[in-house]
Amino acid sequence: MDLQGMLGQAMQMQQQMMEAQQELENTIVSGSSGGGLVTAKVTGTGDLVGLDIKPEAADPEDTETLADLVIAAVRDARNAADKLAGEKMGPLAGGGMPDLGNLFG
């Protein structure tokens, strides 16, 4: 078993993970609700960075519906971020490291 090669492979995977994480932090995805009345923007890591509410969604007599629309839009955006993270990180999380079961004998 080539420990030096394994170490190099582990370091390369760590670098790829860091690059993928940075890319997720710099990518903005959006989600919407109410036919586009509310749009939420989140980073690929799920941090909320923007919220657009069209004036017709803001009925002072019905703030509960607006709150529901905001929650749904944020949820939709976070789902998009989760999907993006799976696409970016999934191949890296799959491994690539050899079986270490026989490392010590």
Gaussian input, Z-matrix of N, CA and C with variables (Angstrom, degrees):
# hf/3-21g

backbone

0 1
 N
 C     1     B1
 C     2     B2     1     A1
 N     3     B3     2     A2     1     D1
 C     4     B4     3     A3     2     D2
 C     5     B5     4     A4     3     D3
 N     6     B6     5     A5     4     D4
 C     7     B7     6     A6     5     D5
 C     8     B8     7     A7     6     D6
 N     9     B9     8     A8     7     D7
 C    10    B10     9     A9     8     D8
 C    11    B11    10    A10     9     D9
 N    12    B12    11    A11    10    D10
 C    13    B13    12    A12    11    D11
 C    14    B14    13    A13    12    D12
 N    15    B15    14    A14    13    D13
 C    16    B16    15    A15    14    D14
 C    17    B17    16    A16    15    D15
 N    18    B18    17    A17    16    D16
 C    19    B19    18    A18    17    D17
 C    20    B20    19    A19    18    D18
 N    21    B21    20    A20    19    D19
 C    22    B22    21    A21    20    D20
 C    23    B23    22    A22    21    D21
 N    24    B24    23    A23    22    D22
 C    25    B25    24    A24    23    D23
 C    26    B26    25    A25    24    D24
 N    27    B27    26    A26    25    D25
 C    28    B28    27    A27    26    D26
 C    29    B29    28    A28    27    D27
 N    30    B30    29    A29    28    D28
 C    31    B31    30    A30    29    D29
 C    32    B32    31    A31    30    D30
 N    33    B33    32    A32    31    D31
 C    34    B34    33    A33    32    D32
 C    35    B35    34    A34    33    D33
 N    36    B36    35    A35    34    D34
 C    37    B37    36    A36    35    D35
 C    38    B38    37    A37    36    D36
 N    39    B39    38    A38    37    D37
 C    40    B40    39    A39    38    D38
 C    41    B41    40    A40    39    D39
 N    42    B42    41    A41    40    D40
 C    43    B43    42    A42    41    D41
 C    44    B44    43    A43    42    D42
 N    45    B45    44    A44    43    D43
 C    46    B46    45    A45    44    D44
 C    47    B47    46    A46    45    D45
 N    48    B48    47    A47    46    D46
 C    49    B49    48    A48    47    D47
 C    50    B50    49    A49    48    D48
 N    51    B51    50    A50    49    D49
 C    52    B52    51    A51    50    D50
 C    53    B53    52    A52    51    D51
 N    54    B54    53    A53    52    D52
 C    55    B55    54    A54    53    D53
 C    56    B56    55    A55    54    D54
 N    57    B57    56    A56    55    D55
 C    58    B58    57    A57    56    D56
 C    59    B59    58    A58    57    D57
 N    60    B60    59    A59    58    D58
 C    61    B61    60    A60    59    D59
 C    62    B62    61    A61    60    D60
 N    63    B63    62    A62    61    D61
 C    64    B64    63    A63    62    D62
 C    65    B65    64    A64    63    D63
 N    66    B66    65    A65    64    D64
 C    67    B67    66    A66    65    D65
 C    68    B68    67    A67    66    D66
 N    69    B69    68    A68    67    D67
 C    70    B70    69    A69    68    D68
 C    71    B71    70    A70    69    D69
 N    72    B72    71    A71    70    D70
 C    73    B73    72    A72    71    D71
 C    74    B74    73    A73    72    D72
 N    75    B75    74    A74    73    D73
 C    76    B76    75    A75    74    D74
 C    77    B77    76    A76    75    D75
 N    78    B78    77    A77    76    D76
 C    79    B79    78    A78    77    D77
 C    80    B80    79    A79    78    D78
 N    81    B81    80    A80    79    D79
 C    82    B82    81    A81    80    D80
 C    83    B83    82    A82    81    D81
 N    84    B84    83    A83    82    D82
 C    85    B85    84    A84    83    D83
 C    86    B86    85    A85    84    D84
 N    87    B87    86    A86    85    D85
 C    88    B88    87    A87    86    D86
 C    89    B89    88    A88    87    D87
 N    90    B90    89    A89    88    D88
 C    91    B91    90    A90    89    D89
 C    92    B92    91    A91    90    D90
 N    93    B93    92    A92    91    D91
 C    94    B94    93    A93    92    D92
 C    95    B95    94    A94    93    D93
 N    96    B96    95    A95    94    D94
 C    97    B97    96    A96    95    D95
 C    98    B98    97    A97    96    D96
 N    99    B99    98    A98    97    D97
 C   100   B100    99    A99    98    D98
 C   101   B101   100   A100    99    D99
 N   102   B102   101   A101   100   D100
 C   103   B103   102   A102   101   D101
 C   104   B104   103   A103   102   D102
 N   105   B105   104   A104   103   D103
 C   106   B106   105   A105   104   D104
 C   107   B107   106   A106   105   D105
 N   108   B108   107   A107   106   D106
 C   109   B109   108   A108   107   D107
 C   110   B110   109   A109   108   D108
 N   111   B111   110   A110   109   D109
 C   112   B112   111   A111   110   D110
 C   113   B113   112   A112   111   D111
 N   114   B114   113   A113   112   D112
 C   115   B115   114   A114   113   D113
 C   116   B116   115   A115   114   D114
 N   117   B117   116   A116   115   D115
 C   118   B118   117   A117   116   D116
 C   119   B119   118   A118   117   D117
 N   120   B120   119   A119   118   D118
 C   121   B121   120   A120   119   D119
 C   122   B122   121   A121   120   D120
 N   123   B123   122   A122   121   D121
 C   124   B124   123   A123   122   D122
 C   125   B125   124   A124   123   D123
 N   126   B126   125   A125   124   D124
 C   127   B127   126   A126   125   D125
 C   128   B128   127   A127   126   D126
 N   129   B129   128   A128   127   D127
 C   130   B130   129   A129   128   D128
 C   131   B131   130   A130   129   D129
 N   132   B132   131   A131   130   D130
 C   133   B133   132   A132   131   D131
 C   134   B134   133   A133   132   D132
 N   135   B135   134   A134   133   D133
 C   136   B136   135   A135   134   D134
 C   137   B137   136   A136   135   D135
 N   138   B138   137   A137   136   D136
 C   139   B139   138   A138   137   D137
 C   140   B140   139   A139   138   D138
 N   141   B141   140   A140   139   D139
 C   142   B142   141   A141   140   D140
 C   143   B143   142   A142   141   D141
 N   144   B144   143   A143   142   D142
 C   145   B145   144   A144   143   D143
 C   146   B146   145   A145   144   D144
 N   147   B147   146   A146   145   D145
 C   148   B148   147   A147   146   D146
 C   149   B149   148   A148   147   D147
 N   150   B150   149   A149   148   D148
 C   151   B151   150   A150   149   D149
 C   152   B152   151   A151   150   D150
 N   153   B153   152   A152   151   D151
 C   154   B154   153   A153   152   D152
 C   155   B155   154   A154   153   D153
 N   156   B156   155   A155   154   D154
 C   157   B157   156   A156   155   D155
 C   158   B158   157   A157   156   D156
 N   159   B159   158   A158   157   D157
 C   160   B160   159   A159   158   D158
 C   161   B161   160   A160   159   D159
 N   162   B162   161   A161   160   D160
 C   163   B163   162   A162   161   D161
 C   164   B164   163   A163   162   D162
 N   165   B165   164   A164   163   D163
 C   166   B166   165   A165   164   D164
 C   167   B167   166   A166   165   D165
 N   168   B168   167   A167   166   D166
 C   169   B169   168   A168   167   D167
 C   170   B170   169   A169   168   D168
 N   171   B171   170   A170   169   D169
 C   172   B172   171   A171   170   D170
 C   173   B173   172   A172   171   D171
 N   174   B174   173   A173   172   D172
 C   175   B175   174   A174   173   D173
 C   176   B176   175   A175   174   D174
 N   177   B177   176   A176   175   D175
 C   178   B178   177   A177   176   D176
 C   179   B179   178   A178   177   D177
 N   180   B180   179   A179   178   D178
 C   181   B181   180   A180   179   D179
 C   182   B182   181   A181   180   D180
 N   183   B183   182   A182   181   D181
 C   184   B184   183   A183   182   D182
 C   185   B185   184   A184   183   D183
 N   186   B186   185   A185   184   D184
 C   187   B187   186   A186   185   D185
 C   188   B188   187   A187   186   D186
 N   189   B189   188   A188   187   D187
 C   190   B190   189   A189   188   D188
 C   191   B191   190   A190   189   D189
 N   192   B192   191   A191   190   D190
 C   193   B193   192   A192   191   D191
 C   194   B194   193   A193   192   D192
 N   195   B195   194   A194   193   D193
 C   196   B196   195   A195   194   D194
 C   197   B197   196   A196   195   D195
 N   198   B198   197   A197   196   D196
 C   199   B199   198   A198   197   D197
 C   200   B200   199   A199   198   D198
 N   201   B201   200   A200   199   D199
 C   202   B202   201   A201   200   D200
 C   203   B203   202   A202   201   D201
 N   204   B204   203   A203   202   D202
 C   205   B205   204   A204   203   D203
 C   206   B206   205   A205   204   D204
 N   207   B207   206   A206   205   D205
 C   208   B208   207   A207   206   D206
 C   209   B209   208   A208   207   D207
 N   210   B210   209   A209   208   D208
 C   211   B211   210   A210   209   D209
 C   212   B212   211   A211   210   D210
 N   213   B213   212   A212   211   D211
 C   214   B214   213   A213   212   D212
 C   215   B215   214   A214   213   D213
 N   216   B216   215   A215   214   D214
 C   217   B217   216   A216   215   D215
 C   218   B218   217   A217   216   D216
 N   219   B219   218   A218   217   D217
 C   220   B220   219   A219   218   D218
 C   221   B221   220   A220   219   D219
 N   222   B222   221   A221   220   D220
 C   223   B223   222   A222   221   D221
 C   224   B224   223   A223   222   D222
 N   225   B225   224   A224   223   D223
 C   226   B226   225   A225   224   D224
 C   227   B227   226   A226   225   D225
 N   228   B228   227   A227   226   D226
 C   229   B229   228   A228   227   D227
 C   230   B230   229   A229   228   D228
 N   231   B231   230   A230   229   D229
 C   232   B232   231   A231   230   D230
 C   233   B233   232   A232   231   D231
 N   234   B234   233   A233   232   D232
 C   235   B235   234   A234   233   D233
 C   236   B236   235   A235   234   D234
 N   237   B237   236   A236   235   D235
 C   238   B238   237   A237   236   D236
 C   239   B239   238   A238   237   D237
 N   240   B240   239   A239   238   D238
 C   241   B241   240   A240   239   D239
 C   242   B242   241   A241   240   D240
 N   243   B243   242   A242   241   D241
 C   244   B244   243   A243   242   D242
 C   245   B245   244   A244   243   D243
 N   246   B246   245   A245   244   D244
 C   247   B247   246   A246   245   D245
 C   248   B248   247   A247   246   D246
 N   249   B249   248   A248   247   D247
 C   250   B250   249   A249   248   D248
 C   251   B251   250   A250   249   D249
 N   252   B252   251   A251   250   D250
 C   253   B253   252   A252   251   D251
 C   254   B254   253   A253   252   D252
 N   255   B255   254   A254   253   D253
 C   256   B256   255   A255   254   D254
 C   257   B257   256   A256   255   D255
 N   258   B258   257   A257   256   D256
 C   259   B259   258   A258   257   D257
 C   260   B260   259   A259   258   D258
 N   261   B261   260   A260   259   D259
 C   262   B262   261   A261   260   D260
 C   263   B263   262   A262   261   D261
 N   264   B264   263   A263   262   D262
 C   265   B265   264   A264   263   D263
 C   266   B266   265   A265   264   D264
 N   267   B267   266   A266   265   D265
 C   268   B268   267   A267   266   D266
 C   269   B269   268   A268   267   D267
 N   270   B270   269   A269   268   D268
 C   271   B271   270   A270   269   D269
 C   272   B272   271   A271   270   D270
 N   273   B273   272   A272   271   D271
 C   274   B274   273   A273   272   D272
 C   275   B275   274   A274   273   D273
 N   276   B276   275   A275   274   D274
 C   277   B277   276   A276   275   D275
 C   278   B278   277   A277   276   D276
 N   279   B279   278   A278   277   D277
 C   280   B280   279   A279   278   D278
 C   281   B281   280   A280   279   D279
 N   282   B282   281   A281   280   D280
 C   283   B283   282   A282   281   D281
 C   284   B284   283   A283   282   D282
 N   285   B285   284   A284   283   D283
 C   286   B286   285   A285   284   D284
 C   287   B287   286   A286   285   D285
 N   288   B288   287   A287   286   D286
 C   289   B289   288   A288   287   D287
 C   290   B290   289   A289   288   D288
 N   291   B291   290   A290   289   D289
 C   292   B292   291   A291   290   D290
 C   293   B293   292   A292   291   D291
 N   294   B294   293   A293   292   D292
 C   295   B295   294   A294   293   D293
 C   296   B296   295   A295   294   D294
 N   297   B297   296   A296   295   D295
 C   298   B298   297   A297   296   D296
 C   299   B299   298   A298   297   D297
 N   300   B300   299   A299   298   D298
 C   301   B301   300   A300   299   D299
 C   302   B302   301   A301   300   D300
 N   303   B303   302   A302   301   D301
 C   304   B304   303   A303   302   D302
 C   305   B305   304   A304   303   D303
 N   306   B306   305   A305   304   D304
 C   307   B307   306   A306   305   D305
 C   308   B308   307   A307   306   D306
 N   309   B309   308   A308   307   D307
 C   310   B310   309   A309   308   D308
 C   311   B311   310   A310   309   D309
 N   312   B312   311   A311   310   D310
 C   313   B313   312   A312   311   D311
 C   314   B314   313   A313   312   D312

   B1=1.4546
   B2=1.5290
   B3=1.2968
   B4=1.4562
   B5=1.5345
   B6=1.3339
   B7=1.4675
   B8=1.5205
   B9=1.3234
   B10=1.4635
   B11=1.5357
   B12=1.3267
   B13=1.4654
   B14=1.5139
   B15=1.3359
   B16=1.4665
   B17=1.5190
   B18=1.3337
   B19=1.4605
   B20=1.5237
   B21=1.3168
   B22=1.4621
   B23=1.5154
   B24=1.3245
   B25=1.4612
   B26=1.5290
   B27=1.3247
   B28=1.4675
   B29=1.5245
   B30=1.3165
   B31=1.4655
   B32=1.5307
   B33=1.3203
   B34=1.4587
   B35=1.5291
   B36=1.3260
   B37=1.4645
   B38=1.5276
   B39=1.3318
   B40=1.4588
   B41=1.5319
   B42=1.3212
   B43=1.4628
   B44=1.5296
   B45=1.3230
   B46=1.4631
   B47=1.5275
   B48=1.3258
   B49=1.4654
   B50=1.5284
   B51=1.3318
   B52=1.4636
   B53=1.5279
   B54=1.3295
   B55=1.4599
   B56=1.5264
   B57=1.3220
   B58=1.4624
   B59=1.5271
   B60=1.3280
   B61=1.4643
   B62=1.5279
   B63=1.3262
   B64=1.4657
   B65=1.5291
   B66=1.3275
   B67=1.4599
   B68=1.5286
   B69=1.3262
   B70=1.4662
   B71=1.5219
   B72=1.3279
   B73=1.4643
   B74=1.5250
   B75=1.3389
   B76=1.4611
   B77=1.5233
   B78=1.3176
   B79=1.4611
   B80=1.5266
   B81=1.3221
   B82=1.4622
   B83=1.5298
   B84=1.3288
   B85=1.4619
   B86=1.5253
   B87=1.3176
   B88=1.4617
   B89=1.5176
   B90=1.3019
   B91=1.4529
   B92=1.5151
   B93=1.3150
   B94=1.4600
   B95=1.5210
   B96=1.3161
   B97=1.4646
   B98=1.5200
   B99=1.3173
   B100=1.4631
   B101=1.5153
   B102=1.3227
   B103=1.4582
   B104=1.5152
   B105=1.3251
   B106=1.4601
   B107=1.5203
   B108=1.3392
   B109=1.4655
   B110=1.5227
   B111=1.3329
   B112=1.4633
   B113=1.5254
   B114=1.3305
   B115=1.4601
   B116=1.5182
   B117=1.3246
   B118=1.4652
   B119=1.5202
   B120=1.3331
   B121=1.4607
   B122=1.5206
   B123=1.3312
   B124=1.4607
   B125=1.5196
   B126=1.3299
   B127=1.4543
   B128=1.5203
   B129=1.3173
   B130=1.4539
   B131=1.5129
   B132=1.3364
   B133=1.4607
   B134=1.5249
   B135=1.3438
   B136=1.4576
   B137=1.5104
   B138=1.3352
   B139=1.4632
   B140=1.5295
   B141=1.3243
   B142=1.4592
   B143=1.5281
   B144=1.3505
   B145=1.4631
   B146=1.5234
   B147=1.3167
   B148=1.4553
   B149=1.5138
   B150=1.3219
   B151=1.4589
   B152=1.5222
   B153=1.3152
   B154=1.4604
   B155=1.5231
   B156=1.3302
   B157=1.4651
   B158=1.5221
   B159=1.3151
   B160=1.4610
   B161=1.5270
   B162=1.3326
   B163=1.4679
   B164=1.5242
   B165=1.3248
   B166=1.4664
   B167=1.5266
   B168=1.3344
   B169=1.4668
   B170=1.5252
   B171=1.3239
   B172=1.4630
   B173=1.5284
   B174=1.3060
   B175=1.4635
   B176=1.5278
   B177=1.3499
   B178=1.4633
   B179=1.5250
   B180=1.3215
   B181=1.4603
   B182=1.5287
   B183=1.3388
   B184=1.4640
   B185=1.5311
   B186=1.3120
   B187=1.4680
   B188=1.5234
   B189=1.3166
   B190=1.4639
   B191=1.5343
   B192=1.3245
   B193=1.4662
   B194=1.5176
   B195=1.3251
   B196=1.4655
   B197=1.5237
   B198=1.3169
   B199=1.4670
   B200=1.5262
   B201=1.3231
   B202=1.4692
   B203=1.5225
   B204=1.3345
   B205=1.4652
   B206=1.5232
   B207=1.3278
   B208=1.4667
   B209=1.5260
   B210=1.3137
   B211=1.4717
   B212=1.5242
   B213=1.3200
   B214=1.4667
   B215=1.5249
   B216=1.3239
   B217=1.4664
   B218=1.5231
   B219=1.3299
   B220=1.4673
   B221=1.5244
   B222=1.3081
   B223=1.4676
   B224=1.5332
   B225=1.3205
   B226=1.4636
   B227=1.5295
   B228=1.3220
   B229=1.4654
   B230=1.5263
   B231=1.3169
   B232=1.4721
   B233=1.5231
   B234=1.3294
   B235=1.4647
   B236=1.5236
   B237=1.3374
   B238=1.4642
   B239=1.5264
   B240=1.3340
   B241=1.4660
   B242=1.5244
   B243=1.3203
   B244=1.4701
   B245=1.5221
   B246=1.3184
   B247=1.4648
   B248=1.5272
   B249=1.3277
   B250=1.4610
   B251=1.5210
   B252=1.3231
   B253=1.4672
   B254=1.5212
   B255=1.3210
   B256=1.4583
   B257=1.5154
   B258=1.3304
   B259=1.4612
   B260=1.5260
   B261=1.3251
   B262=1.4652
   B263=1.5221
   B264=1.3259
   B265=1.4574
   B266=1.5237
   B267=1.3201
   B268=1.4538
   B269=1.5132
   B270=1.3408
   B271=1.4617
   B272=1.5286
   B273=1.3232
   B274=1.4654
   B275=1.5161
   B276=1.3275
   B277=1.4645
   B278=1.5211
   B279=1.3262
   B280=1.4511
   B281=1.5065
   B282=1.2930
   B283=1.4571
   B284=1.4961
   B285=1.3133
   B286=1.4403
   B287=1.5082
   B288=1.3169
   B289=1.4577
   B290=1.5209
   B291=1.3076
   B292=1.4569
   B293=1.5169
   B294=1.3166
   B295=1.4597
   B296=1.5198
   B297=1.3130
   B298=1.4678
   B299=1.5180
   B300=1.3137
   B301=1.4611
   B302=1.5161
   B303=1.3119
   B304=1.4657
   B305=1.5232
   B306=1.3099
   B307=1.4575
   B308=1.5191
   B309=1.3125
   B310=1.4676
   B311=1.5223
   B312=1.2798
   B313=1.4574
   B314=1.4518
   A1=108.28
   A2=117.64
   A3=124.22
   A4=109.66
   A5=116.10
   A6=120.15
   A7=111.53
   A8=117.08
   A9=120.64
   A10=109.92
   A11=115.80
   A12=120.16
   A13=111.95
   A14=115.97
   A15=120.01
   A16=110.86
   A17=116.28
   A18=120.42
   A19=110.12
   A20=115.94
   A21=119.81
   A22=111.80
   A23=116.26
   A24=121.09
   A25=110.36
   A26=116.73
   A27=120.78
   A28=110.56
   A29=116.89
   A30=120.42
   A31=110.49
   A32=116.93
   A33=120.92
   A34=110.27
   A35=117.08
   A36=120.68
   A37=111.01
   A38=116.51
   A39=120.44
   A40=109.89
   A41=116.81
   A42=121.16
   A43=110.65
   A44=116.75
   A45=120.76
   A46=111.11
   A47=117.15
   A48=121.04
   A49=110.37
   A50=116.76
   A51=120.41
   A52=110.50
   A53=117.24
   A54=120.56
   A55=111.07
   A56=117.15
   A57=120.89
   A58=110.43
   A59=117.28
   A60=121.50
   A61=110.42
   A62=116.96
   A63=121.25
   A64=110.30
   A65=116.25
   A66=120.37
   A67=110.65
   A68=116.85
   A69=120.17
   A70=111.20
   A71=116.67
   A72=120.32
   A73=111.63
   A74=116.98
   A75=121.36
   A76=113.79
   A77=117.66
   A78=121.65
   A79=109.62
   A80=115.73
   A81=121.33
   A82=108.52
   A83=115.99
   A84=121.89
   A85=107.60
   A86=116.27
   A87=118.53
   A88=110.93
   A89=113.36
   A90=122.26
   A91=107.71
   A92=116.40
   A93=118.32
   A94=110.70
   A95=114.03
   A96=121.04
   A97=108.44
   A98=114.49
   A99=119.24
   A100=112.71
   A101=116.56
   A102=119.15
   A103=112.91
   A104=116.17
   A105=120.67
   A106=114.28
   A107=117.51
   A108=119.66
   A109=111.51
   A110=115.90
   A111=120.93
   A112=107.65
   A113=115.82
   A114=121.70
   A115=108.56
   A116=115.50
   A117=121.46
   A118=108.36
   A119=115.58
   A120=121.51
   A121=108.13
   A122=115.36
   A123=121.05
   A124=108.82
   A125=115.18
   A126=119.34
   A127=108.18
   A128=115.61
   A129=120.23
   A130=113.08
   A131=116.70
   A132=120.69
   A133=111.95
   A134=116.96
   A135=120.81
   A136=116.08
   A137=118.32
   A138=120.35
   A139=110.12
   A140=116.72
   A141=121.92
   A142=109.02
   A143=116.57
   A144=120.53
   A145=112.65
   A146=117.70
   A147=119.42
   A148=111.39
   A149=114.88
   A150=121.19
   A151=107.45
   A152=116.47
   A153=121.75
   A154=108.65
   A155=115.58
   A156=121.25
   A157=107.65
   A158=116.03
   A159=119.86
   A160=108.58
   A161=117.30
   A162=120.89
   A163=113.93
   A164=117.69
   A165=119.30
   A166=112.79
   A167=117.34
   A168=120.54
   A169=111.67
   A170=116.78
   A171=121.36
   A172=111.18
   A173=116.03
   A174=122.13
   A175=107.95
   A176=118.20
   A177=120.43
   A178=113.29
   A179=116.85
   A180=121.00
   A181=112.30
   A182=117.03
   A183=119.95
   A184=110.37
   A185=115.81
   A186=119.76
   A187=112.02
   A188=117.44
   A189=120.82
   A190=111.08
   A191=116.51
   A192=119.75
   A193=110.61
   A194=116.79
   A195=119.92
   A196=110.42
   A197=116.58
   A198=120.30
   A199=110.53
   A200=116.97
   A201=120.71
   A202=111.29
   A203=116.81
   A204=120.69
   A205=111.52
   A206=116.28
   A207=120.15
   A208=110.15
   A209=116.34
   A210=120.24
   A211=110.47
   A212=116.85
   A213=120.43
   A214=111.44
   A215=117.42
   A216=120.59
   A217=111.05
   A218=116.75
   A219=120.28
   A220=109.74
   A221=116.92
   A222=120.68
   A223=110.32
   A224=116.77
   A225=121.29
   A226=110.73
   A227=116.68
   A228=120.61
   A229=110.97
   A230=116.91
   A231=119.73
   A232=111.32
   A233=117.26
   A234=119.95
   A235=110.41
   A236=116.31
   A237=120.20
   A238=110.36
   A239=116.87
   A240=120.83
   A241=110.60
   A242=117.05
   A243=120.59
   A244=111.17
   A245=116.19
   A246=120.14
   A247=110.00
   A248=116.43
   A249=120.80
   A250=110.76
   A251=116.73
   A252=120.57
   A253=110.76
   A254=117.06
   A255=120.33
   A256=111.98
   A257=115.78
   A258=120.12
   A259=111.36
   A260=116.92
   A261=121.10
   A262=112.44
   A263=116.58
   A264=120.42
   A265=112.58
   A266=117.51
   A267=121.56
   A268=114.48
   A269=118.26
   A270=118.63
   A271=112.81
   A272=116.44
   A273=119.94
   A274=111.07
   A275=116.79
   A276=120.63
   A277=111.29
   A278=116.58
   A279=120.90
   A280=113.54
   A281=116.23
   A282=118.28
   A283=112.16
   A284=114.49
   A285=118.97
   A286=109.93
   A287=115.72
   A288=120.44
   A289=108.06
   A290=116.65
   A291=118.88
   A292=111.11
   A293=115.79
   A294=121.89
   A295=108.99
   A296=116.72
   A297=120.96
   A298=112.09
   A299=117.02
   A300=121.19
   A301=113.91
   A302=118.57
   A303=121.97
   A304=112.27
   A305=117.81
   A306=121.31
   A307=112.47
   A308=118.11
   A309=121.13
   A310=112.30
   A311=116.92
   A312=117.85
   A313=116.47
   D1=131.19
   D2=-176.81
   D3=-92.85
   D4=94.69
   D5=-178.12
   D6=-65.59
   D7=-36.01
   D8=179.52
   D9=-63.24
   D10=-42.95
   D11=177.85
   D12=-64.52
   D13=-39.89
   D14=178.55
   D15=-64.46
   D16=-40.31
   D17=178.87
   D18=-63.66
   D19=-43.75
   D20=177.88
   D21=-61.46
   D22=-41.15
   D23=179.21
   D24=-65.43
   D25=-40.98
   D26=178.97
   D27=-64.02
   D28=-41.37
   D29=179.49
   D30=-66.20
   D31=-38.85
   D32=178.26
   D33=-64.70
   D34=-42.82
   D35=178.33
   D36=-63.51
   D37=-39.25
   D38=178.78
   D39=-62.46
   D40=-42.72
   D41=178.78
   D42=-63.26
   D43=-42.79
   D44=178.81
   D45=-63.85
   D46=-38.97
   D47=178.02
   D48=-64.34
   D49=-42.87
   D50=179.45
   D51=-63.85
   D52=-40.95
   D53=178.86
   D54=-65.69
   D55=-41.57
   D56=178.69
   D57=-64.74
   D58=-40.99
   D59=178.67
   D60=-63.00
   D61=-42.82
   D62=178.64
   D63=-62.92
   D64=-41.48
   D65=178.67
   D66=-62.47
   D67=-40.71
   D68=177.70
   D69=-63.36
   D70=-40.75
   D71=-179.61
   D72=-65.21
   D73=-27.97
   D74=-177.19
   D75=-95.33
   D76=-2.41
   D77=-178.08
   D78=-100.81
   D79=134.46
   D80=178.24
   D81=-108.47
   D82=129.47
   D83=173.85
   D84=-121.62
   D85=159.07
   D86=-178.16
   D87=-131.23
   D88=161.18
   D89=175.66
   D90=-143.09
   D91=155.54
   D92=-177.62
   D93=-140.36
   D94=169.05
   D95=177.24
   D96=-148.64
   D97=166.30
   D98=177.87
   D99=62.67
   D100=34.38
   D101=-179.99
   D102=65.00
   D103=30.59
   D104=178.49
   D105=95.19
   D106=5.68
   D107=178.09
   D108=-65.44
   D109=-34.12
   D110=179.20
   D111=-129.24
   D112=130.51
   D113=177.42
   D114=-127.38
   D115=128.82
   D116=177.47
   D117=-110.09
   D118=143.66
   D119=176.80
   D120=-120.64
   D121=130.84
   D122=178.57
   D123=-131.98
   D124=157.75
   D125=172.75
   D126=-74.88
   D127=169.33
   D128=177.20
   D129=-62.62
   D130=-16.14
   D131=176.77
   D132=-94.22
   D133=0.89
   D134=174.28
   D135=95.95
   D136=4.42
   D137=179.16
   D138=-78.09
   D139=127.58
   D140=179.32
   D141=-70.09
   D142=124.30
   D143=-178.50
   D144=-123.36
   D145=-7.82
   D146=179.79
   D147=-163.72
   D148=150.63
   D149=178.69
   D150=-147.07
   D151=117.78
   D152=178.91
   D153=-110.59
   D154=126.92
   D155=179.81
   D156=-124.16
   D157=120.11
   D158=177.98
   D159=-71.83
   D160=144.45
   D161=-176.55
   D162=-53.50
   D163=-36.09
   D164=-177.85
   D165=-68.45
   D166=-11.87
   D167=177.04
   D168=-84.45
   D169=-15.33
   D170=-173.99
   D171=-97.24
   D172=77.73
   D173=176.94
   D174=-91.82
   D175=113.17
   D176=-178.15
   D177=-59.63
   D178=-22.15
   D179=179.93
   D180=-84.62
   D181=-9.90
   D182=-175.50
   D183=-141.31
   D184=65.62
   D185=-179.47
   D186=-71.85
   D187=-22.48
   D188=179.90
   D189=-63.96
   D190=-41.04
   D191=178.02
   D192=-64.62
   D193=-41.20
   D194=177.58
   D195=-60.96
   D196=-43.79
   D197=178.48
   D198=-60.29
   D199=-42.60
   D200=177.88
   D201=-62.41
   D202=-40.41
   D203=178.69
   D204=-64.53
   D205=-40.31
   D206=178.52
   D207=-63.88
   D208=-46.93
   D209=179.49
   D210=-59.58
   D211=-44.35
   D212=-179.20
   D213=-65.10
   D214=-39.63
   D215=179.64
   D216=-66.73
   D217=-42.44
   D218=178.42
   D219=-64.64
   D220=-42.45
   D221=178.18
   D222=-60.82
   D223=-43.53
   D224=179.53
   D225=-62.65
   D226=-42.31
   D227=179.06
   D228=-66.27
   D229=-41.65
   D230=178.80
   D231=-65.49
   D232=-36.00
   D233=175.55
   D234=-62.15
   D235=-39.73
   D236=176.98
   D237=-64.70
   D238=-38.80
   D239=178.11
   D240=-65.88
   D241=-41.06
   D242=177.90
   D243=-62.50
   D244=-40.82
   D245=178.62
   D246=-63.73
   D247=-44.51
   D248=178.79
   D249=-61.76
   D250=-43.99
   D251=179.13
   D252=-61.43
   D253=-40.13
   D254=177.52
   D255=-62.42
   D256=-38.83
   D257=178.94
   D258=-68.19
   D259=-39.37
   D260=-176.72
   D261=-80.56
   D262=-41.16
   D263=-173.19
   D264=-95.99
   D265=-23.39
   D266=-176.50
   D267=-51.89
   D268=-52.13
   D269=-179.95
   D270=-60.82
   D271=-31.46
   D272=-179.97
   D273=-76.38
   D274=-35.31
   D275=-179.38
   D276=-73.53
   D277=-18.98
   D278=-179.10
   D279=-66.34
   D280=-11.57
   D281=176.33
   D282=110.02
   D283=-125.10
   D284=-172.57
   D285=108.05
   D286=-13.11
   D287=176.31
   D288=-83.37
   D289=140.95
   D290=178.51
   D291=-67.99
   D292=163.32
   D293=177.85
   D294=-62.78
   D295=124.72
   D296=-178.35
   D297=-96.25
   D298=8.54
   D299=-176.82
   D300=-59.43
   D301=-30.85
   D302=-177.92
   D303=-102.54
   D304=18.25
   D305=-176.16
   D306=-58.60
   D307=-41.38
   D308=-175.69
   D309=-111.60
   D310=26.64
   D311=173.45
   D312=121.37

